[in-house]
Amino acid sequence: MWRKKYGGLFTDAGVENDDAPFPADREFVIYKELNVTLEGSIKNGCLRLESYVYGKAYDSEKHYEFNAEDTLKLFSLLKFDDFIKLCQKGRLVWMEQFLKDNGIRPKTFCF
């Protein structure tokens, strides 16, 4: 039985597409700490990210919804694993600047 893994994108059904820039539909956590979480999903070729920050002074949620075109553009610039690692290292500040610099404008919602 095949296991999911990046690179070759193996699933229980076999190899999906060796050239795909990101994994098939899935959910993932980029980082999760005491009061801060960044997690996401890919569904139907569209990336969605959710950021949660909870503290004594304030609570914040921010959601990013990428259309299929922006998702493909993002992962043509960076491999999925590299995007995850850079987000872990540079947090939202890095990600938002990277998106802006590359003309990727997901819909955003704040609560």
C-alpha positions in Angstrom: 0.0 0.0 0.0 1.3 3.4 -0.9 1.8 6.2 1.6 1.3 9.9 1.0 4.6 11.8 0.5 5.7 15.0 -1.2 7.9 14.9 -4.3 6.4 11.9 -6.0 3.0 12.5 -4.5 2.2 9.0 -3.6 -1.3 8.1 -2.5 -3.1 4.8 -1.8 -4.1 4.8 -5.4 -0.5 5.1 -6.7 1.5 7.9 -8.2 -0.6 10.9 -9.0 1.7 13.2 -10.9 5.4 13.5 -10.5 5.4 17.0 -11.9 2.7 18.5 -9.7 4.0 21.5 -7.7 2.0 20.7 -4.6 0.3 17.8 -3.0 -3.2 16.7 -3.9 -6.2 17.7 -1.6 -5.1 17.7 2.0 -5.0 19.5 5.3 -1.8 20.6 7.1 -0.5 22.5 10.0 2.4 24.9 9.4 3.0 25.8 13.0 1.0 25.5 16.2 2.2 27.0 19.5 0.6 28.0 22.7 -1.3 31.0 21.3 -0.4 31.0 17.6 -1.5 28.7 14.8 -1.1 28.7 11.1 -2.8 25.9 9.3 -4.3 25.3 5.9 -5.7 23.0 3.3 -5.6 22.4 -0.5 -8.9 21.5 -2.0 -9.7 21.3 -5.8 -6.4 23.0 -6.6 -7.1 26.0 -4.2 -5.0 26.9 -1.2 -6.6 28.1 2.0 -4.7 29.3 5.1 -6.0 30.2 8.5 -4.1 32.1 11.2 -5.2 32.3 14.8 -3.6 34.4 17.5 -5.1 34.4 21.0 -3.7 36.4 23.9 -4.6 38.5 26.9 -4.7 41.8 25.0 -6.5 40.6 21.8 -7.7 37.7 19.7 -7.2 37.6 15.9 -8.1 35.3 13.1 -7.1 35.9 9.5 -8.1 33.7 6.6 -6.5 33.6 3.2 -8.4 32.1 0.2 -6.4 31.5 -2.9 -8.1 30.8 -6.3 -6.7 28.1 -8.5 -4.6 30.5 -10.6 -2.9 32.1 -7.5 -2.3 28.7 -6.0 -0.6 27.5 -9.1 1.4 30.7 -9.4 2.6 30.4 -5.7 3.7 26.8 -6.2 5.4 27.5 -9.5 7.6 29.9 -7.5 8.2 27.6 -4.6 7.8 23.9 -3.9 5.1 23.1 -1.3 7.7 21.9 1.2 9.8 25.1 0.8 6.8 27.3 1.2 5.9 25.5 4.5 9.5 25.8 5.8 9.7 29.5 4.9 6.4 30.2 6.6 7.6 28.4 9.7 10.8 30.5 9.7 9.4 33.9 8.8 5.8 33.6 9.9 3.0 35.7 8.4 5.2 38.7 7.9 7.4 36.8 5.4 4.4 35.2 3.7 2.5 38.3 3.2 5.5 40.2 1.8 6.3 37.2 -0.5 2.8 37.2 -1.9 2.8 41.0 -2.4 6.2 40.9 -4.1 4.9 38.3 -6.5 1.5 39.7 -7.3 -0.4 37.0 -5.5 -3.5 38.4 -3.9 -5.6 35.9 -2.1 -9.0 37.0 -0.6 -8.5 37.8 3.0 -10.9 37.9 5.9 -10.2 39.1 9.4 -12.1 38.5 12.6 
